[in-house]
């Protein structure tokens, strides 16, 4: 009898661990209702709207060089379409962080490959995405059009005051 209770407790504990480990891994179909900027979207999942920030990338801010272009390119690509969305966690701004696929393509890799966003190296160490970004910058695609020395990552742009933004974050206008 004691052995049976012991095994039952082990099974319950195993199932709890299994449930916790799969939290945030489920993938759902979602429709893109709004593209707020290059890396933040409003998705309709079932009947609820969710603001989602794409993991692994950081797109230019809207008031930054290439910000409006990145937003427009992403809007043309995904607005109104169904995507596969995988929730990962909530960020400091109460947005859901997650991964998005269009068909079988990862959106993060697609944005980086076309020069519409940076690989967000502050939070992700994926070597493949680093290589994808290097190829985009070498080919001067998207935000890299004027070369590596004329880009300002959004994480710097957000922390700079107006003087430093003008000095370091003018993109092709710096030439």
N, C-alpha and C positions, 0 to 999 in steps of 0.2 A: 504494500500500500504506500509506504514512504517513497519507494522507488518511482511509482507511478506519479505521485505529486511532484517529485523532483524533476522528472522528465517533462511533465506538463508545464512547470515553471520555466524550464529551459526553452521549450517551444514558444511560449508566450513572449519571453525575452527576445528570442531570435526574430519573431514576427515584428515586434516593436522596433528593433534595430533596423530591420529591413524597411519598414514604413518610413522611418526617419531618414534613412539613407537615400530613399527615392523621392523625398520631398523636394520639389523644385525641378525635377527632371522630366516631368511629363510634357509632352509636346501636344499642342493643340493647333487647330486651324483657326486663323484669325483674318479679318479683313482690315486693310489699312484705310483708315478714315481721314487721317490728316498727317502731313509731314511737317512737323514743327521746325525742324532744321535737319541738317544732314544725318544726325545720329539719334534723333528723338521723334517718336511717332505716337499717334493715337490709334490703337487697335481695337476693333470690336471683336470681343471673345464672347461667344454665346450672345447674350443680350446686354453685356456690360462693356463700357468703354474703359480702356486702360492706357495710361501714358507710359510708354516703354522707352527706355534708353538702351541702345544697342551696346552690347559688351565688346571689348577689345579694340574699339576705335574711338577717335575723338575728331569730329568734323569741325571745320572752321565755324566760329560764331557768325551769326547773321550780319553783324556790323564789322566783320573782319574781311580782309581780302579773301576772295573765293567762297565766302559764306553763302551768299545768295545763289551763286552758281551751283554749289554742292547741293543746296536745298532743292533747286529746280531739277537737277539731274536725278536725284533720288525720287523726287515727286513723280517725274516722268516714268521712272522705273517701277514704282510700287503702289502709287496711290490708286485706291479702289480695287486692288488685287488681293487675292487670298494668298497668305503666306503661312509657313509653319513657324510657330512661336514656342520657344522653350523658356519658361520663367526660371531665373536663377536666384535673385534676391531683391530686396528693396534698398535703394540708395539714400543718401542724406537728404535728398529733396523729395522724398516720398514717391519716386518713380520706380517702376519695376525695371530691373536690369535683366536682360535676356539675350538669347540668340535668335536670329531670324533666318529662315531659309526661303528662297524663292525656287520652287521646284527642289532640285538637289543642290543648288548653289548656296553657300553661306553668304549672307549679305555683308558681313564684316570684311571678308576677303575681297568681295566684288568692289566695295567702296575704296579700299586701299589700292587694289590693282589699277583702278581708273584714276587715282589721284584725287579722289573726292574727300578723303579723310586720312588721318595719320593712324598708324598702329599705336594704340594707347599703351606705350611701354611703361608708364608709371604703374599700371595695374595688370599687365599681361606680358608674359615672357615667351610667347609662342614664336619659335625660330622661323617657322614657315611664314608667318605674317611679317616678320622683320625682313625676310628675303623678298616678299611680294612688294613691300614698301620701297626697298632699295631699287628693285627693277623699275617701279613707277617713277621714282625720282631720277634714276639714270636716263629714262626715256622722256623726262620732262612732261609727264602727263598731268593734266588737271592743275592742282595747286602748285605743282613743281615746274610749271611752264617757264619760269624765269630762273630756274636753278635752285640748288639747295640753300645757297646763302641768302636768298630773298624770301624765305618762308619763316613764319613765326607760329610755332605750335599753339593751339588754343589754350593749353594749360599755362603758357607764358602770357598770352594775350589777356586772359582773365585776371591775372595778378598784376599786370603793368598798369601804371597810371597813364594819363593821356600823353604826357611827354615821352615816355618810353614806348608807348604804342606807336606814336608818330615816328620815332627813331628806328624802331626794330620790326615793326609789323605792317609795313606798307605794301608788301608783296611786290608786284611788278612796277608799282608806282615809285619804288625806291631807286629805280634805274635812271 
